[in-house]
Every structure is written in structure tokens, then in C-alpha cells.
């Protein structure tokens, strides 16, 4: 039974990666199931079989969004690096992360006019916030400040990530890291990480 589950997980990840590439190339509105199938090296029938009878483009698009959020949430914690340095790893520092940011931003734009997608975005932001609160608690931020510091950190990452996605030539990786540190280091300065 385990190999079948593993096959499904591998297939899901491959389809999500294909959907991310297709959305990045054609936009949310322009992408079609046939585009995702071509990126995945399969037929549209195989896509529909994977997602179930009657599943359409929206199911595939949501898979891409889920994959991006899962990657953010599964990023390993590194106690040897400051919270700002760790958060910088979620910025669009290379082509793969730039692609994911462009897709994330496209979904945000669509969520402005789609209540279900806005609710989904809200749940994802809540999960990101909760994971960050856990990390900040471990970094010594007092309990009464955790929520505010986590919200500020997410806003800083969103701001730098948006600018770097829209103007990549003006925002090379070093500038992104430096700007995020400039925004976040003052928040963490009065709460040094505990000594091991």
C-alpha cells in the first residue's frame, strides 16, 4: 500500500510543479488544462483522472497554490541563523522562487474578486502566521509580542517579495536580504535568541 501512496505524492508534486510553470508562463486567466498537461507530459484526460471526474481548471490551479504554501511551511528551521535570515529564504532569490512568487501574486490578485479564493488565502496566511509564531517563540520573542512581530514579519516579506517580483533587475538577492534585515532586525534586536 505504501508504494501507491508514494506514487500519488510524487505524481501530485509533479502536477503541481507543472501547474506552477504553466501559470507563470500564461497567467491564471490564460492558462488552460492542456497547457498544464503539456508541462506535465501527460494528457488532459490523465489530469482529469488524477483530480476526479468533473474536476476542472480551478482544481489544478488550487493544487499549484497549495504546493507553494506547503513549500513555505515545510522550510526547515535553522537555529544557527537569525529569524530574518531564515525568512529571507522565502523571498524570490532565484528563478524557482521568482516563479512561485509570480504565481502567488497572481492568486492574490484573483482573490480580490473571488470570495472562496480569498478565504483560502486567509487560511494559508493563518498557517504561515502560526508557523512563524512558533519560530519566534523559540527565538525568545515574549509571548505578548508574538502576534505583532509575526504580522510585521509577514508584511515585510510580502513587501520585499512583491517589489523583487515586479522589478527583479532592481532587487538582486543581496538587496532583498539586506532590506528584509533592515526591516526585521529592529524587531528582533530587543529579543535576542536564547543561547544553546
PyMOL CGO cylinders between C-alpha atoms (Angstrom):
from pymol import cmd
from pymol.cgo import CYLINDER

trace = [
    CYLINDER, 0.00, 0.00, 0.00, 2.83, 2.42, 0.80, 0.3, 1, 1, 1, 1, 1, 1,
    CYLINDER, 2.83, 2.42, 0.80, 4.31, 2.47, -2.76, 0.3, 1, 1, 1, 1, 1, 1,
    CYLINDER, 4.31, 2.47, -2.76, 0.91, 3.53, -4.18, 0.3, 1, 1, 1, 1, 1, 1,
    CYLINDER, 0.91, 3.53, -4.18, 0.68, 6.39, -1.67, 0.3, 1, 1, 1, 1, 1, 1,
    CYLINDER, 0.68, 6.39, -1.67, 4.25, 7.37, -2.51, 0.3, 1, 1, 1, 1, 1, 1,
    CYLINDER, 4.25, 7.37, -2.51, 3.41, 7.29, -6.22, 0.3, 1, 1, 1, 1, 1, 1,
    CYLINDER, 3.41, 7.29, -6.22, 0.42, 9.57, -5.61, 0.3, 1, 1, 1, 1, 1, 1,
    CYLINDER, 0.42, 9.57, -5.61, 2.58, 12.03, -3.64, 0.3, 1, 1, 1, 1, 1, 1,
    CYLINDER, 2.58, 12.03, -3.64, 5.21, 12.07, -6.39, 0.3, 1, 1, 1, 1, 1, 1,
    CYLINDER, 5.21, 12.07, -6.39, 2.55, 12.49, -9.07, 0.3, 1, 1, 1, 1, 1, 1,
    CYLINDER, 2.55, 12.49, -9.07, 0.86, 15.27, -7.11, 0.3, 1, 1, 1, 1, 1, 1,
    CYLINDER, 0.86, 15.27, -7.11, 4.17, 17.14, -6.71, 0.3, 1, 1, 1, 1, 1, 1,
    CYLINDER, 4.17, 17.14, -6.71, 4.94, 16.75, -10.43, 0.3, 1, 1, 1, 1, 1, 1,
    CYLINDER, 4.94, 16.75, -10.43, 1.49, 18.03, -11.43, 0.3, 1, 1, 1, 1, 1, 1,
    CYLINDER, 1.49, 18.03, -11.43, 1.76, 20.95, -9.00, 0.3, 1, 1, 1, 1, 1, 1,
    CYLINDER, 1.76, 20.95, -9.00, 5.16, 21.90, -10.42, 0.3, 1, 1, 1, 1, 1, 1,
    CYLINDER, 5.16, 21.90, -10.42, 3.75, 21.69, -13.95, 0.3, 1, 1, 1, 1, 1, 1,
    CYLINDER, 3.75, 21.69, -13.95, 0.79, 23.89, -12.96, 0.3, 1, 1, 1, 1, 1, 1,
    CYLINDER, 0.79, 23.89, -12.96, 3.13, 26.45, -11.40, 0.3, 1, 1, 1, 1, 1, 1,
    CYLINDER, 3.13, 26.45, -11.40, 5.21, 26.61, -14.59, 0.3, 1, 1, 1, 1, 1, 1,
    CYLINDER, 5.21, 26.61, -14.59, 2.12, 26.87, -16.80, 0.3, 1, 1, 1, 1, 1, 1,
    CYLINDER, 2.12, 26.87, -16.80, 0.56, 29.63, -14.68, 0.3, 1, 1, 1, 1, 1, 1,
    CYLINDER, 0.56, 29.63, -14.68, 3.84, 31.52, -14.64, 0.3, 1, 1, 1, 1, 1, 1,
    CYLINDER, 3.84, 31.52, -14.64, 4.06, 31.32, -18.43, 0.3, 1, 1, 1, 1, 1, 1,
    CYLINDER, 4.06, 31.32, -18.43, 0.43, 32.15, -19.27, 0.3, 1, 1, 1, 1, 1, 1,
    CYLINDER, 0.43, 32.15, -19.27, -1.17, 33.75, -16.21, 0.3, 1, 1, 1, 1, 1, 1,
    CYLINDER, -1.17, 33.75, -16.21, -4.14, 32.47, -14.23, 0.3, 1, 1, 1, 1, 1, 1,
    CYLINDER, -4.14, 32.47, -14.23, -6.71, 33.56, -16.77, 0.3, 1, 1, 1, 1, 1, 1,
    CYLINDER, -6.71, 33.56, -16.77, -4.75, 32.44, -19.82, 0.3, 1, 1, 1, 1, 1, 1,
    CYLINDER, -4.75, 32.44, -19.82, -3.66, 29.00, -18.63, 0.3, 1, 1, 1, 1, 1, 1,
    CYLINDER, -3.66, 29.00, -18.63, -5.67, 26.00, -19.84, 0.3, 1, 1, 1, 1, 1, 1,
    CYLINDER, -5.67, 26.00, -19.84, -5.73, 22.39, -18.74, 0.3, 1, 1, 1, 1, 1, 1,
    CYLINDER, -5.73, 22.39, -18.74, -3.98, 21.45, -21.97, 0.3, 1, 1, 1, 1, 1, 1,
    CYLINDER, -3.98, 21.45, -21.97, -1.11, 23.80, -21.00, 0.3, 1, 1, 1, 1, 1, 1,
    CYLINDER, -1.11, 23.80, -21.00, -0.70, 22.14, -17.61, 0.3, 1, 1, 1, 1, 1, 1,
    CYLINDER, -0.70, 22.14, -17.61, -0.91, 18.69, -19.22, 0.3, 1, 1, 1, 1, 1, 1,
    CYLINDER, -0.91, 18.69, -19.22, 1.79, 19.65, -21.72, 0.3, 1, 1, 1, 1, 1, 1,
    CYLINDER, 1.79, 19.65, -21.72, 4.05, 20.89, -18.90, 0.3, 1, 1, 1, 1, 1, 1,
    CYLINDER, 4.05, 20.89, -18.90, 3.41, 17.65, -17.01, 0.3, 1, 1, 1, 1, 1, 1,
    CYLINDER, 3.41, 17.65, -17.01, 3.99, 15.47, -20.08, 0.3, 1, 1, 1, 1, 1, 1,
    CYLINDER, 3.99, 15.47, -20.08, 0.54, 13.88, -19.90, 0.3, 1, 1, 1, 1, 1, 1,
    CYLINDER, 0.54, 13.88, -19.90, -2.91, 14.20, -21.45, 0.3, 1, 1, 1, 1, 1, 1,
    CYLINDER, -2.91, 14.20, -21.45, -5.78, 16.33, -20.16, 0.3, 1, 1, 1, 1, 1, 1,
    CYLINDER, -5.78, 16.33, -20.16, -7.60, 13.05, -19.60, 0.3, 1, 1, 1, 1, 1, 1,
    CYLINDER, -7.60, 13.05, -19.60, -4.84, 11.94, -17.25, 0.3, 1, 1, 1, 1, 1, 1,
    CYLINDER, -4.84, 11.94, -17.25, -5.14, 15.24, -15.39, 0.3, 1, 1, 1, 1, 1, 1,
    CYLINDER, -5.14, 15.24, -15.39, -8.89, 14.84, -15.04, 0.3, 1, 1, 1, 1, 1, 1,
    CYLINDER, -8.89, 14.84, -15.04, -8.42, 11.25, -13.91, 0.3, 1, 1, 1, 1, 1, 1,
    CYLINDER, -8.42, 11.25, -13.91, -6.00, 12.38, -11.20, 0.3, 1, 1, 1, 1, 1, 1,
    CYLINDER, -6.00, 12.38, -11.20, -8.34, 15.11, -9.91, 0.3, 1, 1, 1, 1, 1, 1,
    CYLINDER, -8.34, 15.11, -9.91, -11.56, 13.16, -10.33, 0.3, 1, 1, 1, 1, 1, 1,
    CYLINDER, -11.56, 13.16, -10.33, -14.49, 13.26, -12.68, 0.3, 1, 1, 1, 1, 1, 1,
    CYLINDER, -14.49, 13.26, -12.68, -15.78, 16.76, -13.26, 0.3, 1, 1, 1, 1, 1, 1,
    CYLINDER, -15.78, 16.76, -13.26, -12.71, 18.48, -11.83, 0.3, 1, 1, 1, 1, 1, 1,
    CYLINDER, -12.71, 18.48, -11.83, -11.66, 21.39, -13.96, 0.3, 1, 1, 1, 1, 1, 1,
    CYLINDER, -11.66, 21.39, -13.96, -9.07, 24.07, -14.24, 0.3, 1, 1, 1, 1, 1, 1,
    CYLINDER, -9.07, 24.07, -14.24, -9.76, 25.50, -10.76, 0.3, 1, 1, 1, 1, 1, 1,
    CYLINDER, -9.76, 25.50, -10.76, -8.76, 22.22, -9.09, 0.3, 1, 1, 1, 1, 1, 1,
    CYLINDER, -8.76, 22.22, -9.09, -5.44, 22.27, -10.92, 0.3, 1, 1, 1, 1, 1, 1,
    CYLINDER, -5.44, 22.27, -10.92, -4.86, 25.93, -10.10, 0.3, 1, 1, 1, 1, 1, 1,
    CYLINDER, -4.86, 25.93, -10.10, -5.55, 25.33, -6.41, 0.3, 1, 1, 1, 1, 1, 1,
    CYLINDER, -5.55, 25.33, -6.41, -3.04, 22.48, -6.44, 0.3, 1, 1, 1, 1, 1, 1,
    CYLINDER, -3.04, 22.48, -6.44, -0.39, 24.96, -7.58, 0.3, 1, 1, 1, 1, 1, 1,
    CYLINDER, -0.39, 24.96, -7.58, -1.28, 27.34, -4.77, 0.3, 1, 1, 1, 1, 1, 1,
    CYLINDER, -1.28, 27.34, -4.77, -1.29, 24.52, -2.19, 0.3, 1, 1, 1, 1, 1, 1,
    CYLINDER, -1.29, 24.52, -2.19, 2.16, 23.41, -3.35, 0.3, 1, 1, 1, 1, 1, 1,
    CYLINDER, 2.16, 23.41, -3.35, 3.61, 26.90, -2.97, 0.3, 1, 1, 1, 1, 1, 1,
    CYLINDER, 3.61, 26.90, -2.97, 2.23, 27.23, 0.56, 0.3, 1, 1, 1, 1, 1, 1,
    CYLINDER, 2.23, 27.23, 0.56, 3.37, 23.73, 1.53, 0.3, 1, 1, 1, 1, 1, 1,
    CYLINDER, 3.37, 23.73, 1.53, 6.90, 24.58, 0.40, 0.3, 1, 1, 1, 1, 1, 1,
    CYLINDER, 6.90, 24.58, 0.40, 6.83, 27.74, 2.53, 0.3, 1, 1, 1, 1, 1, 1,
    CYLINDER, 6.83, 27.74, 2.53, 5.54, 25.86, 5.56, 0.3, 1, 1, 1, 1, 1, 1,
    CYLINDER, 5.54, 25.86, 5.56, 7.96, 22.96, 5.20, 0.3, 1, 1, 1, 1, 1, 1,
    CYLINDER, 7.96, 22.96, 5.20, 11.10, 25.11, 5.03, 0.3, 1, 1, 1, 1, 1, 1,
    CYLINDER, 11.10, 25.11, 5.03, 13.46, 23.79, 7.69, 0.3, 1, 1, 1, 1, 1, 1,
    CYLINDER, 13.46, 23.79, 7.69, 14.29, 25.89, 10.71, 0.3, 1, 1, 1, 1, 1, 1,
    CYLINDER, 14.29, 25.89, 10.71, 17.97, 26.68, 11.28, 0.3, 1, 1, 1, 1, 1, 1,
    CYLINDER, 17.97, 26.68, 11.28, 18.74, 27.75, 14.84, 0.3, 1, 1, 1, 1, 1, 1,
    CYLINDER, 18.74, 27.75, 14.84, 22.18, 28.94, 13.72, 0.3, 1, 1, 1, 1, 1, 1,
    CYLINDER, 22.18, 28.94, 13.72, 20.64, 31.75, 11.66, 0.3, 1, 1, 1, 1, 1, 1,
    CYLINDER, 20.64, 31.75, 11.66, 18.64, 34.77, 12.74, 0.3, 1, 1, 1, 1, 1, 1,
    CYLINDER, 18.64, 34.77, 12.74, 14.87, 34.78, 12.10, 0.3, 1, 1, 1, 1, 1, 1,
    CYLINDER, 14.87, 34.78, 12.10, 15.41, 37.49, 9.44, 0.3, 1, 1, 1, 1, 1, 1,
    CYLINDER, 15.41, 37.49, 9.44, 18.00, 35.33, 7.65, 0.3, 1, 1, 1, 1, 1, 1,
    CYLINDER, 18.00, 35.33, 7.65, 15.66, 32.35, 7.73, 0.3, 1, 1, 1, 1, 1, 1,
    CYLINDER, 15.66, 32.35, 7.73, 12.70, 34.37, 6.47, 0.3, 1, 1, 1, 1, 1, 1,
    CYLINDER, 12.70, 34.37, 6.47, 14.83, 35.72, 3.62, 0.3, 1, 1, 1, 1, 1, 1,
    CYLINDER, 14.83, 35.72, 3.62, 14.92, 32.19, 2.18, 0.3, 1, 1, 1, 1, 1, 1,
    CYLINDER, 14.92, 32.19, 2.18, 11.24, 32.57, 1.23, 0.3, 1, 1, 1, 1, 1, 1,
    CYLINDER, 11.24, 32.57, 1.23, 11.98, 35.63, -0.94, 0.3, 1, 1, 1, 1, 1, 1,
    CYLINDER, 11.98, 35.63, -0.94, 12.28, 35.38, -4.76, 0.3, 1, 1, 1, 1, 1, 1,
    CYLINDER, 12.28, 35.38, -4.76, 16.05, 34.87, -4.64, 0.3, 1, 1, 1, 1, 1, 1,
    CYLINDER, 16.05, 34.87, -4.64, 16.33, 32.55, -7.65, 0.3, 1, 1, 1, 1, 1, 1,
    CYLINDER, 16.33, 32.55, -7.65, 14.28, 31.61, -10.70, 0.3, 1, 1, 1, 1, 1, 1,
    CYLINDER, 14.28, 31.61, -10.70, 12.30, 28.84, -8.97, 0.3, 1, 1, 1, 1, 1, 1,
    CYLINDER, 12.30, 28.84, -8.97, 11.26, 31.11, -6.11, 0.3, 1, 1, 1, 1, 1, 1,
    CYLINDER, 11.26, 31.11, -6.11, 10.57, 34.03, -8.50, 0.3, 1, 1, 1, 1, 1, 1,
    CYLINDER, 10.57, 34.03, -8.50, 8.21, 31.73, -10.42, 0.3, 1, 1, 1, 1, 1, 1,
    CYLINDER, 8.21, 31.73, -10.42, 6.42, 30.77, -7.21, 0.3, 1, 1, 1, 1, 1, 1,
    CYLINDER, 6.42, 30.77, -7.21, 6.13, 34.43, -6.18, 0.3, 1, 1, 1, 1, 1, 1,
    CYLINDER, 6.13, 34.43, -6.18, 4.66, 35.41, -9.55, 0.3, 1, 1, 1, 1, 1, 1,
    CYLINDER, 4.66, 35.41, -9.55, 2.04, 32.67, -9.18, 0.3, 1, 1, 1, 1, 1, 1,
    CYLINDER, 2.04, 32.67, -9.18, 1.36, 33.64, -5.52, 0.3, 1, 1, 1, 1, 1, 1,
    CYLINDER, 1.36, 33.64, -5.52, 0.85, 37.27, -6.58, 0.3, 1, 1, 1, 1, 1, 1,
    CYLINDER, 0.85, 37.27, -6.58, -1.44, 36.22, -9.43, 0.3, 1, 1, 1, 1, 1, 1,
    CYLINDER, -1.44, 36.22, -9.43, -3.61, 34.30, -6.96, 0.3, 1, 1, 1, 1, 1, 1,
    CYLINDER, -3.61, 34.30, -6.96, -3.71, 37.30, -4.63, 0.3, 1, 1, 1, 1, 1, 1,
    CYLINDER, -3.71, 37.30, -4.63, -4.99, 39.46, -7.48, 0.3, 1, 1, 1, 1, 1, 1,
    CYLINDER, -4.99, 39.46, -7.48, -7.68, 36.93, -8.29, 0.3, 1, 1, 1, 1, 1, 1,
    CYLINDER, -7.68, 36.93, -8.29, -8.61, 36.57, -4.61, 0.3, 1, 1, 1, 1, 1, 1,
    CYLINDER, -8.61, 36.57, -4.61, -9.67, 40.23, -4.58, 0.3, 1, 1, 1, 1, 1, 1,
    CYLINDER, -9.67, 40.23, -4.58, -12.70, 39.23, -6.67, 0.3, 1, 1, 1, 1, 1, 1,
    CYLINDER, -12.70, 39.23, -6.67, -13.23, 35.62, -5.60, 0.3, 1, 1, 1, 1, 1, 1,
    CYLINDER, -13.23, 35.62, -5.60, -14.58, 35.08, -2.07, 0.3, 1, 1, 1, 1, 1, 1,
    CYLINDER, -14.58, 35.08, -2.07, -13.68, 31.39, -1.95, 0.3, 1, 1, 1, 1, 1, 1,
    CYLINDER, -13.68, 31.39, -1.95, -10.13, 32.08, -3.05, 0.3, 1, 1, 1, 1, 1, 1,
    CYLINDER, -10.13, 32.08, -3.05, -9.87, 34.99, -0.59, 0.3, 1, 1, 1, 1, 1, 1,
    CYLINDER, -9.87, 34.99, -0.59, -10.94, 32.63, 2.21, 0.3, 1, 1, 1, 1, 1, 1,
    CYLINDER, -10.94, 32.63, 2.21, -8.36, 30.07, 1.07, 0.3, 1, 1, 1, 1, 1, 1,
    CYLINDER, -8.36, 30.07, 1.07, -5.67, 32.77, 1.05, 0.3, 1, 1, 1, 1, 1, 1,
    CYLINDER, -5.67, 32.77, 1.05, -6.74, 33.75, 4.55, 0.3, 1, 1, 1, 1, 1, 1,
    CYLINDER, -6.74, 33.75, 4.55, -6.32, 30.16, 5.77, 0.3, 1, 1, 1, 1, 1, 1,
    CYLINDER, -6.32, 30.16, 5.77, -2.88, 29.96, 4.18, 0.3, 1, 1, 1, 1, 1, 1,
    CYLINDER, -2.88, 29.96, 4.18, -1.76, 33.23, 5.75, 0.3, 1, 1, 1, 1, 1, 1,
    CYLINDER, -1.76, 33.23, 5.75, -3.04, 31.97, 9.11, 0.3, 1, 1, 1, 1, 1, 1,
    CYLINDER, -3.04, 31.97, 9.11, -0.95, 28.78, 8.74, 0.3, 1, 1, 1, 1, 1, 1,
    CYLINDER, -0.95, 28.78, 8.74, 2.13, 30.82, 7.78, 0.3, 1, 1, 1, 1, 1, 1,
    CYLINDER, 2.13, 30.82, 7.78, 1.50, 33.15, 10.74, 0.3, 1, 1, 1, 1, 1, 1,
    CYLINDER, 1.50, 33.15, 10.74, 1.13, 30.22, 13.17, 0.3, 1, 1, 1, 1, 1, 1,
    CYLINDER, 1.13, 30.22, 13.17, 4.37, 28.61, 11.99, 0.3, 1, 1, 1, 1, 1, 1,
    CYLINDER, 4.37, 28.61, 11.99, 6.17, 31.93, 12.35, 0.3, 1, 1, 1, 1, 1, 1,
    CYLINDER, 6.17, 31.93, 12.35, 4.79, 32.47, 15.86, 0.3, 1, 1, 1, 1, 1, 1,
    CYLINDER, 4.79, 32.47, 15.86, 6.25, 29.09, 16.86, 0.3, 1, 1, 1, 1, 1, 1,
    CYLINDER, 6.25, 29.09, 16.86, 9.64, 30.02, 15.42, 0.3, 1, 1, 1, 1, 1, 1,
    CYLINDER, 9.64, 30.02, 15.42, 9.63, 33.43, 17.09, 0.3, 1, 1, 1, 1, 1, 1,
    CYLINDER, 9.63, 33.43, 17.09, 8.70, 31.95, 20.46, 0.3, 1, 1, 1, 1, 1, 1,
    CYLINDER, 8.70, 31.95, 20.46, 11.75, 29.71, 20.12, 0.3, 1, 1, 1, 1, 1, 1,
    CYLINDER, 11.75, 29.71, 20.12, 13.84, 32.78, 19.28, 0.3, 1, 1, 1, 1, 1, 1,
    CYLINDER, 13.84, 32.78, 19.28, 12.94, 34.45, 22.56, 0.3, 1, 1, 1, 1, 1, 1,
    CYLINDER, 12.94, 34.45, 22.56, 10.21, 36.92, 21.49, 0.3, 1, 1, 1, 1, 1, 1,
    CYLINDER, 10.21, 36.92, 21.49, 7.96, 37.45, 24.54, 0.3, 1, 1, 1, 1, 1, 1,
    CYLINDER, 7.96, 37.45, 24.54, 4.50, 35.90, 24.32, 0.3, 1, 1, 1, 1, 1, 1,
    CYLINDER, 4.50, 35.90, 24.32, 2.70, 39.25, 24.44, 0.3, 1, 1, 1, 1, 1, 1,
    CYLINDER, 2.70, 39.25, 24.44, 4.61, 40.42, 21.32, 0.3, 1, 1, 1, 1, 1, 1,
    CYLINDER, 4.61, 40.42, 21.32, 4.48, 37.25, 19.23, 0.3, 1, 1, 1, 1, 1, 1,
    CYLINDER, 4.48, 37.25, 19.23, 1.38, 38.14, 17.20, 0.3, 1, 1, 1, 1, 1, 1,
    CYLINDER, 1.38, 38.14, 17.20, 2.50, 41.68, 16.35, 0.3, 1, 1, 1, 1, 1, 1,
    CYLINDER, 2.50, 41.68, 16.35, 6.04, 40.64, 15.46, 0.3, 1, 1, 1, 1, 1, 1,
    CYLINDER, 6.04, 40.64, 15.46, 4.79, 37.76, 13.29, 0.3, 1, 1, 1, 1, 1, 1,
    CYLINDER, 4.79, 37.76, 13.29, 2.36, 40.07, 11.46, 0.3, 1, 1, 1, 1, 1, 1,
    CYLINDER, 2.36, 40.07, 11.46, 5.12, 42.62, 10.87, 0.3, 1, 1, 1, 1, 1, 1,
    CYLINDER, 5.12, 42.62, 10.87, 7.48, 39.92, 9.61, 0.3, 1, 1, 1, 1, 1, 1,
    CYLINDER, 7.48, 39.92, 9.61, 4.91, 38.56, 7.13, 0.3, 1, 1, 1, 1, 1, 1,
    CYLINDER, 4.91, 38.56, 7.13, 4.18, 42.11, 5.92, 0.3, 1, 1, 1, 1, 1, 1,
    CYLINDER, 4.18, 42.11, 5.92, 7.90, 42.75, 5.44, 0.3, 1, 1, 1, 1, 1, 1,
    CYLINDER, 7.90, 42.75, 5.44, 8.40, 39.53, 3.46, 0.3, 1, 1, 1, 1, 1, 1,
    CYLINDER, 8.40, 39.53, 3.46, 5.32, 40.31, 1.34, 0.3, 1, 1, 1, 1, 1, 1,
    CYLINDER, 5.32, 40.31, 1.34, 6.54, 43.83, 0.62, 0.3, 1, 1, 1, 1, 1, 1,
    CYLINDER, 6.54, 43.83, 0.62, 10.09, 42.89, -0.34, 0.3, 1, 1, 1, 1, 1, 1,
    CYLINDER, 10.09, 42.89, -0.34, 8.88, 39.84, -2.28, 0.3, 1, 1, 1, 1, 1, 1,
    CYLINDER, 8.88, 39.84, -2.28, 6.36, 41.88, -4.26, 0.3, 1, 1, 1, 1, 1, 1,
    CYLINDER, 6.36, 41.88, -4.26, 8.91, 44.55, -5.20, 0.3, 1, 1, 1, 1, 1, 1,
    CYLINDER, 8.91, 44.55, -5.20, 11.52, 41.94, -6.11, 0.3, 1, 1, 1, 1, 1, 1,
    CYLINDER, 11.52, 41.94, -6.11, 8.97, 40.07, -8.24, 0.3, 1, 1, 1, 1, 1, 1,
    CYLINDER, 8.97, 40.07, -8.24, 7.86, 43.19, -10.11, 0.3, 1, 1, 1, 1, 1, 1,
    CYLINDER, 7.86, 43.19, -10.11, 11.36, 44.67, -10.52, 0.3, 1, 1, 1, 1, 1, 1,
    CYLINDER, 11.36, 44.67, -10.52, 13.80, 41.74, -10.44, 0.3, 1, 1, 1, 1, 1, 1,
    CYLINDER, 13.80, 41.74, -10.44, 16.60, 43.72, -12.09, 0.3, 1, 1, 1, 1, 1, 1,
    CYLINDER, 16.60, 43.72, -12.09, 16.48, 46.27, -9.24, 0.3, 1, 1, 1, 1, 1, 1,
    CYLINDER, 16.48, 46.27, -9.24, 16.19, 43.67, -6.49, 0.3, 1, 1, 1, 1, 1, 1,
    CYLINDER, 16.19, 43.67, -6.49, 19.00, 41.11, -6.70, 0.3, 1, 1, 1, 1, 1, 1,
    CYLINDER, 19.00, 41.11, -6.70, 19.19, 38.58, -3.86, 0.3, 1, 1, 1, 1, 1, 1,
    CYLINDER, 19.19, 38.58, -3.86, 21.64, 40.61, -1.77, 0.3, 1, 1, 1, 1, 1, 1,
    CYLINDER, 21.64, 40.61, -1.77, 19.43, 43.69, -1.83, 0.3, 1, 1, 1, 1, 1, 1,
    CYLINDER, 19.43, 43.69, -1.83, 16.40, 41.61, -0.86, 0.3, 1, 1, 1, 1, 1, 1,
    CYLINDER, 16.40, 41.61, -0.86, 18.26, 40.11, 2.10, 0.3, 1, 1, 1, 1, 1, 1,
    CYLINDER, 18.26, 40.11, 2.10, 19.58, 43.49, 3.21, 0.3, 1, 1, 1, 1, 1, 1,
    CYLINDER, 19.58, 43.49, 3.21, 16.18, 45.17, 3.01, 0.3, 1, 1, 1, 1, 1, 1,
    CYLINDER, 16.18, 45.17, 3.01, 14.46, 42.38, 4.92, 0.3, 1, 1, 1, 1, 1, 1,
    CYLINDER, 14.46, 42.38, 4.92, 17.16, 42.56, 7.61, 0.3, 1, 1, 1, 1, 1, 1,
    CYLINDER, 17.16, 42.56, 7.61, 16.75, 46.35, 7.81, 0.3, 1, 1, 1, 1, 1, 1,
    CYLINDER, 16.75, 46.35, 7.81, 13.01, 45.89, 8.37, 0.3, 1, 1, 1, 1, 1, 1,
    CYLINDER, 13.01, 45.89, 8.37, 13.16, 42.95, 10.75, 0.3, 1, 1, 1, 1, 1, 1,
    CYLINDER, 13.16, 42.95, 10.75, 16.37, 43.26, 12.75, 0.3, 1, 1, 1, 1, 1, 1,
    CYLINDER, 16.37, 43.26, 12.75, 14.98, 46.12, 14.91, 0.3, 1, 1, 1, 1, 1, 1,
    CYLINDER, 14.98, 46.12, 14.91, 12.01, 43.90, 15.79, 0.3, 1, 1, 1, 1, 1, 1,
    CYLINDER, 12.01, 43.90, 15.79, 14.31, 41.11, 16.94, 0.3, 1, 1, 1, 1, 1, 1,
    CYLINDER, 14.31, 41.11, 16.94, 17.09, 43.26, 18.45, 0.3, 1, 1, 1, 1, 1, 1,
    CYLINDER, 17.09, 43.26, 18.45, 15.43, 43.57, 21.85, 0.3, 1, 1, 1, 1, 1, 1,
    CYLINDER, 15.43, 43.57, 21.85, 14.67, 39.85, 21.87, 0.3, 1, 1, 1, 1, 1, 1,
    CYLINDER, 14.67, 39.85, 21.87, 17.97, 38.04, 21.32, 0.3, 1, 1, 1, 1, 1, 1,
    CYLINDER, 17.97, 38.04, 21.32, 17.86, 34.37, 20.56, 0.3, 1, 1, 1, 1, 1, 1,
    CYLINDER, 17.86, 34.37, 20.56, 18.48, 32.17, 23.62, 0.3, 1, 1, 1, 1, 1, 1,
    CYLINDER, 18.48, 32.17, 23.62, 21.96, 30.75, 23.95, 0.3, 1, 1, 1, 1, 1, 1,
    CYLINDER, 21.96, 30.75, 23.95, 22.20, 27.00, 23.25, 0.3, 1, 1, 1, 1, 1, 1,
]
cmd.load_cgo(trace, "trace")
